[in-house]
Amino acid sequence: MSDLHVRAEMGARPSRRAGLILWCIAAAGLLLSVLPTAWLLAGRAEMDAQLRLLIANLAYYLPFVALPLLLYVLRRPGTGASLRPNPISLFNTIAIVALALLGVVLVNALTVLWAIPLQALGLEITGSSLPIPGDSRGLALLLFTAAVLPAVCEEFLFRGAILASLEPGGTRRAMVVTAVLFMMLHGSIVGMPTQFLLGLVLAALVVYCDSIYAGLIYHTVHNAAAVILQYLQQSQPAAEAAESVRYLDAIGGMQGVLMLLVEILILGAAMLFTLRMFRMRARLSGAVEQPREKRPLKALEWVALLIGCALAAVLYISDLLAMLGR
C-alpha cells in the first residue's frame, strides 16, 4: 500500500492528542461501562438475554465512544469533514459488500488456524456466545445490537477521528497504527490477527474510497454475516458438543492445516487484488501521496497512549485467565 491520502480540501483534522484521548476513553469505557450496566440490570434476572446485550452495548458505545466524539466535533467546527462523510458510488457499495462476505470466510479460516497453536499451549477456546432469538424480530434486534451499533460507533472513532488525526505522519503508517489500536481495544487473544487484518482492510477502503461509508458498509456486512453464521451454528443441537472439539482434529490434522493455508492464500490474494483496484481508482480520481513524516509524541499523547495500553493489557490478561480456566 502506498501513502495515499485524500484531497487537501478536507479541512481541519482532529489533533493526534485528541485521537489518542478518544481511544483512551473508549478503552476505559470497556471497564467502566460494567458499573452502569450492572445498575441497569440490577433486580432484573428474568430479563431477556437479547435485551441484556442491548443494554450492555448501549451503556458502552453511547457514553464512551459516540458521545465524546460528537462533543469533540461540535466544539471544533470543520473537523467533521476530516471524518470523510462523503457519498459512495453504487459500484463501490456492491464491491465492498462482496469483499466483506469474502472477508468473513477469510477471517473464519484465520481464526481456526490461529486457534490451533493456542489450544496446543493449553488455552481453552470457547468463542463468543450470542443469545438465540426466537423469531425474525429477535434476529433483527440482535443484528442491530451486535452488528450495526458496534460498526457505526467504531468506524467513526477509528477510521474517522483516529485515522484522520494520524494521517499527517503518513497515511500508510496511520492505517497500520489505527489497525493496531483497533485490535487492542477488543482485548481478545483469539481475535488478534483477524482484528488487525480487519482494521487494515477497513482503513484502506475508507482512504481509497474517500468515504467513511466504505468502512461502515464493510464493517456492518462483516458483523452481520458473522452474527448470522454464529446464530445458525448455535441453533443446531450439536452446537455445545462442538465447542469442546480441538480444531486440529476437527479439520483433519496436518492435511487439514495445509488445505486451510491454501484457502487463506487464495482468499487473501483475492482481497489484496480487490484493494489494489480500489487504490488504482483512487489515484485516477486525483488522490495524492502524503510522505511519511517524523512526529514525536508529546507528553500528553504519551500519557493517553500508555493509559490506553494499560487498560488494553487488563483486557488481555482477563481474557488469558479465562482461557486458562481461572
C-alpha positions as CSV (number, residue, x, y, z in Angstrom):
1,M,0.0,0.0,0.0
2,S,1.4,3.4,-0.9
3,D,0.9,6.5,1.2
4,L,-2.3,7.7,-0.3
5,H,-4.2,10.5,1.3
6,V,-7.4,12.3,0.3
7,R,-7.6,15.7,-1.2
8,A,-6.1,18.7,0.6
9,E,-9.5,20.4,1.0
10,M,-10.6,18.0,3.8
11,G,-10.4,20.9,6.2
12,A,-9.2,20.8,9.8
13,R,-8.3,17.4,11.3
14,P,-8.6,16.2,14.9
15,S,-5.2,16.6,16.6
16,R,-3.2,13.4,17.3
17,R,-3.6,14.2,21.0
18,A,-7.4,14.2,20.6
19,G,-7.4,11.0,18.6
20,L,-5.4,9.2,21.3
21,I,-7.5,10.6,24.1
22,L,-10.7,9.4,22.4
23,W,-9.1,6.0,22.0
24,C,-8.2,6.0,25.7
25,I,-11.7,7.0,26.7
26,A,-13.1,4.1,24.6
27,A,-10.6,1.7,26.3
28,A,-11.6,2.9,29.7
29,G,-15.2,2.5,28.8
30,L,-14.8,-1.2,28.4
31,L,-14.1,-1.4,32.1
32,L,-16.2,1.5,33.4
33,S,-19.4,0.5,31.5
34,V,-19.7,-2.6,33.7
35,L,-20.9,-0.3,36.5
36,P,-23.9,1.3,34.8
37,T,-24.8,-2.0,33.1
38,A,-24.9,-3.7,36.5
39,W,-27.0,-0.9,37.9
40,L,-29.5,-1.0,34.9
41,L,-29.8,-4.8,35.2
42,A,-30.0,-5.0,39.0
43,G,-33.0,-6.9,40.1
44,R,-33.9,-7.9,36.6
45,A,-32.8,-11.5,36.5
46,E,-35.8,-12.5,34.4
47,M,-34.9,-10.1,31.6
48,D,-34.4,-11.5,28.1
49,A,-30.8,-12.2,27.2
50,Q,-31.1,-10.1,24.0
51,L,-32.3,-7.1,25.9
52,R,-29.4,-7.5,28.4
53,L,-26.9,-7.5,25.5
54,L,-28.6,-4.4,24.0
55,I,-28.4,-2.5,27.3
56,A,-24.7,-3.6,27.8
57,N,-23.8,-2.3,24.3
58,L,-25.7,0.9,24.7
59,A,-24.1,1.5,28.1
60,Y,-20.7,1.3,26.4
61,Y,-20.9,2.7,22.9
62,L,-23.1,5.7,23.6
63,P,-21.3,7.4,26.5
64,F,-17.7,6.2,25.9
65,V,-17.5,6.2,22.1
66,A,-20.2,8.2,20.4
67,L,-20.7,11.0,22.9
68,P,-17.0,12.0,23.3
69,L,-16.5,12.0,19.5
70,L,-19.7,14.0,18.9
71,L,-18.8,16.6,21.6
72,Y,-15.3,17.0,20.1
73,V,-16.6,17.5,16.6
74,L,-19.3,20.0,17.7
75,R,-16.7,22.0,19.7
76,R,-14.3,22.2,16.8
77,P,-16.2,23.2,13.6
78,G,-14.6,22.0,10.5
79,T,-13.2,18.7,11.9
80,G,-16.3,16.8,10.8
81,A,-15.2,17.0,7.2
82,S,-12.0,15.1,8.1
83,L,-14.1,12.1,9.1
84,R,-14.9,11.7,5.3
85,P,-18.7,11.9,5.4
86,N,-18.6,11.7,1.5
87,P,-21.1,9.9,-0.7
88,I,-20.1,6.5,-2.1
89,S,-20.9,5.2,-5.6
90,L,-23.2,2.2,-6.2
91,F,-20.4,0.3,-7.8
92,N,-18.2,0.7,-4.8
93,T,-21.0,-0.2,-2.5
94,I,-21.6,-3.5,-4.3
95,A,-17.9,-4.3,-4.5
96,I,-17.5,-3.6,-0.8
97,V,-20.4,-5.9,0.2
98,A,-18.9,-8.7,-1.9
99,L,-15.5,-8.0,-0.4
100,A,-16.9,-8.1,3.1
101,L,-18.6,-11.5,2.5
102,L,-15.3,-12.8,1.2
103,G,-13.5,-11.4,4.2
104,V,-15.8,-13.3,6.6
105,V,-14.7,-16.5,5.1
106,L,-11.0,-15.5,5.3
107,V,-11.5,-14.4,9.0
108,N,-13.1,-17.7,9.9
109,A,-10.2,-19.6,8.3
110,L,-7.6,-17.5,10.0
111,T,-9.3,-17.9,13.4
112,V,-9.2,-21.7,13.1
113,L,-5.6,-21.6,12.1
114,W,-4.6,-19.3,15.0
115,A,-6.7,-21.3,17.5
116,I,-4.6,-24.5,16.8
117,P,-1.4,-23.3,18.4
118,L,-3.4,-21.6,21.2
119,Q,-5.0,-24.9,22.0
120,A,-1.6,-26.7,21.8
121,L,-0.5,-24.3,24.6
122,G,-3.4,-25.5,26.8
123,L,-5.6,-22.5,26.3
124,E,-9.4,-23.1,26.1
125,I,-11.1,-21.6,23.1
126,T,-14.8,-21.1,23.8
127,G,-15.8,-18.3,21.4
128,S,-18.5,-15.7,22.0
129,S,-22.0,-16.9,22.8
130,L,-24.8,-14.8,21.4
131,P,-28.4,-15.1,22.7
132,I,-30.5,-17.2,20.3
133,P,-33.5,-15.1,19.0
134,G,-36.9,-16.9,18.8
135,D,-38.2,-15.1,15.7
136,S,-37.2,-12.7,12.9
137,R,-37.9,-9.7,15.0
138,G,-35.4,-11.0,17.6
139,L,-32.9,-11.7,14.9
140,A,-33.3,-8.1,13.6
141,L,-32.7,-6.8,17.2
142,L,-29.6,-9.0,17.5
143,L,-28.2,-7.7,14.2
144,F,-28.7,-4.1,15.4
145,T,-27.1,-4.8,18.8
146,A,-24.1,-6.9,17.7
147,A,-23.6,-5.7,14.1
148,V,-24.9,-2.2,13.3
149,L,-24.3,-0.4,16.6
150,P,-20.6,-1.5,17.0
151,A,-19.9,-1.0,13.3
152,V,-21.2,2.6,13.3
153,C,-19.5,3.7,16.5
154,E,-16.2,2.0,15.9
155,E,-15.9,3.3,12.3
156,F,-16.4,7.0,13.2
157,L,-13.9,6.6,16.0
158,F,-11.2,4.6,14.3
159,R,-11.5,5.2,10.6
160,G,-12.9,8.6,11.2
161,A,-11.3,10.6,14.0
162,I,-8.2,8.5,14.9
163,L,-7.2,7.8,11.3
164,A,-7.6,11.5,10.4
165,S,-5.6,12.5,13.4
166,L,-2.7,10.3,12.5
167,E,-2.6,10.9,8.7
168,P,-0.2,13.9,8.7
169,G,2.5,11.5,9.8
170,G,1.9,9.4,6.6
171,T,-1.2,7.6,5.5
172,R,0.3,4.1,5.5
173,R,1.6,4.5,9.0
174,A,-1.7,5.9,10.1
175,M,-3.5,2.9,8.6
176,V,-1.2,0.4,10.5
177,V,-1.4,2.2,13.8
178,T,-5.1,2.6,13.6
179,A,-5.4,-1.2,12.9
180,V,-3.2,-1.9,16.0
181,L,-5.3,0.4,18.2
182,F,-8.5,-1.3,16.8
183,M,-7.1,-4.7,17.7
184,M,-6.1,-3.7,21.2
185,L,-9.5,-2.3,22.1
186,H,-11.1,-5.7,21.5
187,G,-8.8,-7.4,24.1
188,S,-9.2,-10.8,22.5
189,I,-6.3,-13.2,22.2
190,V,-8.1,-15.4,19.7
191,G,-9.2,-12.4,17.6
192,M,-5.8,-10.6,17.5
193,P,-4.7,-11.5,13.9
194,T,-8.2,-11.2,12.4
195,Q,-9.0,-7.9,14.1
196,F,-5.7,-6.4,13.0
197,L,-6.4,-7.6,9.4
198,L,-9.9,-6.2,9.6
199,G,-8.6,-2.9,10.8
200,L,-6.2,-2.7,7.9
201,V,-8.8,-3.5,5.3
202,L,-11.3,-1.0,6.7
203,A,-8.7,1.8,6.8
204,A,-7.7,1.0,3.2
205,L,-11.3,1.1,2.0
206,V,-12.0,4.4,3.8
207,V,-8.9,6.0,2.3
208,Y,-9.2,4.7,-1.2
209,C,-12.9,5.4,-1.4
210,D,-12.5,8.8,0.4
211,S,-15.6,7.9,2.4
212,I,-16.3,6.7,5.9
213,Y,-19.3,4.9,4.5
214,A,-17.0,2.5,2.8
215,G,-15.9,1.3,6.3
216,L,-19.4,1.4,7.6
217,I,-20.7,-0.8,4.8
218,Y,-17.9,-3.3,5.1
219,H,-18.0,-3.4,8.9
220,T,-21.7,-3.8,9.1
221,V,-21.9,-6.6,6.5
222,H,-19.0,-8.4,8.1
223,N,-20.5,-8.2,11.5
224,A,-24.0,-9.2,10.3
225,A,-22.6,-12.2,8.4
226,A,-20.6,-13.3,11.4
227,V,-23.7,-12.9,13.7
228,I,-25.9,-14.9,11.3
229,L,-23.4,-17.7,11.0
230,Q,-23.0,-17.9,14.7
231,Y,-26.8,-17.8,15.2
232,L,-27.2,-20.7,12.7
233,Q,-24.4,-22.7,14.5
234,Q,-25.8,-22.1,17.9
235,S,-29.3,-23.1,16.8
236,Q,-28.0,-26.6,15.9
237,P,-28.5,-29.3,18.6
238,A,-24.8,-30.3,18.5
239,A,-23.5,-26.8,19.0
240,E,-22.5,-27.3,22.6
241,A,-20.6,-30.5,21.9
242,A,-18.8,-28.9,19.0
243,E,-17.3,-26.2,21.3
244,S,-15.1,-28.8,23.1
245,V,-13.6,-30.3,19.9
246,R,-10.0,-29.5,19.2
247,Y,-9.6,-27.5,15.9
248,L,-6.7,-29.6,14.7
249,D,-8.8,-32.8,15.0
250,A,-11.8,-31.1,13.5
251,I,-10.1,-30.1,10.3
252,G,-8.4,-33.5,9.8
253,G,-4.9,-33.0,11.2
254,M,-1.9,-31.5,9.3
255,Q,-3.5,-32.2,6.0
256,G,-6.4,-30.0,7.0
257,V,-3.9,-27.3,8.1
258,L,-2.3,-27.4,4.6
259,M,-5.7,-27.1,2.9
260,L,-6.6,-24.2,5.3
261,L,-3.3,-22.4,4.4
262,V,-4.1,-22.8,0.7
263,E,-7.6,-21.4,1.3
264,I,-6.2,-18.5,3.2
265,L,-3.7,-17.7,0.5
266,I,-6.4,-17.8,-2.3
267,L,-8.8,-15.6,-0.3
268,G,-6.0,-13.3,0.8
269,A,-4.8,-12.8,-2.8
270,A,-8.4,-12.1,-4.0
271,M,-8.9,-9.5,-1.3
272,L,-5.5,-7.9,-2.0
273,F,-6.3,-7.7,-5.7
274,T,-9.6,-6.0,-5.0
275,L,-8.0,-3.5,-2.6
276,R,-5.4,-2.7,-5.3
277,M,-8.2,-2.0,-7.7
278,F,-9.7,0.4,-5.2
279,R,-6.3,2.1,-4.8
280,M,-5.9,2.4,-8.6
281,R,-9.3,4.0,-8.9
282,A,-8.4,6.4,-6.1
283,R,-5.3,7.5,-7.9
284,L,-7.2,8.0,-11.2
285,S,-9.7,10.2,-9.3
286,G,-6.9,12.6,-8.2
287,A,-5.8,11.3,-4.8
288,V,-2.2,12.3,-3.9
289,E,0.5,10.8,-1.8
290,Q,1.5,12.2,1.5
291,P,5.0,11.4,2.5
292,R,5.9,9.8,5.9
293,E,6.9,12.4,8.4
294,K,8.5,12.1,11.8
295,R,6.2,13.4,14.5
296,P,7.5,12.5,18.0
297,L,4.8,12.0,20.6
298,K,4.3,14.9,23.1
299,A,3.9,14.4,26.8
300,L,0.1,14.3,26.9
301,E,0.0,12.0,23.9
302,W,2.3,9.6,25.7
303,V,0.1,9.7,28.7
304,A,-3.1,8.9,26.7
305,L,-1.3,6.1,24.8
306,L,0.2,4.5,27.9
307,I,-3.1,4.6,29.8
308,G,-4.9,3.1,26.9
309,C,-2.3,0.4,26.5
310,A,-2.5,-0.4,30.3
311,L,-6.3,-0.7,30.0
312,A,-6.0,-3.0,27.0
313,A,-3.5,-5.1,28.9
314,V,-6.1,-5.6,31.6
315,L,-8.5,-6.8,29.0
316,Y,-5.9,-9.2,27.5
317,I,-4.9,-10.5,30.9
318,S,-8.6,-11.1,31.8
319,D,-9.0,-13.0,28.5
320,L,-5.9,-15.1,29.2
321,L,-7.1,-16.0,32.6
322,A,-10.5,-17.0,31.2
323,M,-8.8,-19.2,28.6
324,L,-6.7,-20.8,31.4
325,G,-9.9,-21.6,33.3
326,R,-9.1,-19.3,36.2
